[in-house]
Amino acid sequence: MFYREVGEFKTSYRSDQQTFPIALDRTGFIVSLIFAFIIIPLTMSEYWAQAVFLPFLIFGIAAIGLNILTGYCGQVSLGSGGFMAVGAYSCYKLMTAFPDMNIVICILLSGGVTAFVGLLFGLPSLRIKGFYLAVATLAAQFFLVWMFNKVGWFYNYSASGQITAPEREIFGFIVTGAKAETLPVYYVCLVLLVILAVVARNLTRGAFGRKWMAIRDMDIAAEIIGVNPLMAKLTAFAISSFYVGISGALLFALYLGAVEVGEAFSIQKSFLILFMIIIGGLGSIFGSLIGAAFMIGMPVLLKNLLVSNLGWPGDIAAHLEFMIVGLMIVIFLILEPHGLAMLWRIVKEKLRIWPFAH
């Protein structure tokens, strides 16, 4: 009997409503934290940190944000790359305008600026939905990238058009700039991911989440029973953009260090984050993290296995990556729309009744 919920009795409303009410889930969460905070830092190399772990932590935050909007509220968005650019450029302007401001505060304020911008671009969702809303957010992607390219104030009139993160410290460790230390950067990204993931889980289980899911399932019926579509959709856009903006600020300041908007925040980034939540599972915080792990880890695995070990040409491995992602998206959309998270849920259902499963 590997997995059991039977016999877990709750004697108070508070214990029944805790984030992880099942003991095995709480144990799994604690073990995951121990593994992430202790085991990985002790064993990871510089290559694996830069190629897998840091991108996973950063894009995991963006995937959670997009899943709040698309998976929970049902509002399709193709502008995640543009909103990441808003977070990155906001962080850059704050870092250069306020040299003494803590980098974490700069990152959080960048998320707030992105939330405001997302709120503005979320206004069309009150009149349009589905394919038309996707096109509107795609227009936001192109407009934001164009604006950051053409308006020199955003990159302080640099001749190259790039933005470069100034050097900043946290508890004496350098986390931005050319001398950034990998381990402190890892811990900053990890702490932000854990906090934001727990906040997102509680939001989706509370009043906000119920309103978002009501709008997603049938907006007319939700409005009839008292859900305000204006507030539900705009809060989803704002909170989603807040998460994506923080991800963009982390990608710029702590990971890349210097970016050019057309390359770092192109439409490919928007599709990458969308593929993460489709493969991981729409309407699931856990699925967002699984999808991010798959989309970040799969190309690295193919490169190491096929190119480094078997000697395949790099272009063939890159084409194979696109084929695998496309095939998985088609399979999941047809056979299991809720992605890898639903497959894990099915496994737990089987384990509940093992060895008596048919």
Stockholm file with secondary structure:
# STOCKHOLM 1.0

chainA/1-358         MFYREVGEFKTSYRSDQQTFPIALDRTGFIVSLIFAFIIIPLTMSEYWAQAVFLPFLIFGIAAIGLNILTGYCGQVSLGSGGFMAVGAYSCYKLMTAFPDMNIVICILLSGGVTAFVGLLFGLPSLRIKGFYLAVATLAAQFFLVWMFNKVGWFYNYSASGQITAPEREIFGFIVTGAKAETLPVYYVCLVLLVILAVVARNLTRGAFGRKWMAIRDMDIAAEIIGVNPLMAKLTAFAISSFYVGISGALLFALYLGAVEVGEAFSIQKSFLILFMIIIGGLGSIFGSLIGAAFMIGMPVLLKNLLVSNLGWPGDIAAHLEFMIVGLMIVIFLILEPHGLAMLWRIVKEKLRIWPFAH
#=GR chainA/1-358 SS CCCCCTTCCCCSHHHHTSSSCSHHHHHHHHHHHHIIIIIHHHHCCHHHIIIIIHHHHHHHHHHHHHIIIIIITCCCCCCHHHHHHHHHHHHHHHHHHCTTSCHHHHHHHHHHHHHHHHHHHTGGGGTCCTHHHHHHHHHHHHHHHHHHHHCGGGGTTCSSCCEECCCCEETTEECSSTTCCHHHHHHHHHHHHHHHHHHHHHHHHSHHHHHHHHHHHCHHHHHHTTCCHHHHHHHHHHHHHHHHHHHHHHIIIIIISEECHHHHTSHHHHHHHHHHHHHHCTTCHHHHHHHHHHHHHHHHHHIIIIIIITCCCHHHHHHHHHHHHHHHHHHHHHHCTTHHHHHHHHHHHHHHHTTSCC
#=GC SS_cons         CCCCCTTCCCCSHHHHTSSSCSHHHHHHHHHHHHIIIIIHHHHCCHHHIIIIIHHHHHHHHHHHHHIIIIIITCCCCCCHHHHHHHHHHHHHHHHHHCTTSCHHHHHHHHHHHHHHHHHHHTGGGGTCCTHHHHHHHHHHHHHHHHHHHHCGGGGTTCSSCCEECCCCEETTEECSSTTCCHHHHHHHHHHHHHHHHHHHHHHHHSHHHHHHHHHHHCHHHHHHTTCCHHHHHHHHHHHHHHHHHHHHHHIIIIIISEECHHHHTSHHHHHHHHHHHHHHCTTCHHHHHHHHHHHHHHHHHHIIIIIIITCCCHHHHHHHHHHHHHHHHHHHHHHCTTHHHHHHHHHHHHHHHTTSCC
//
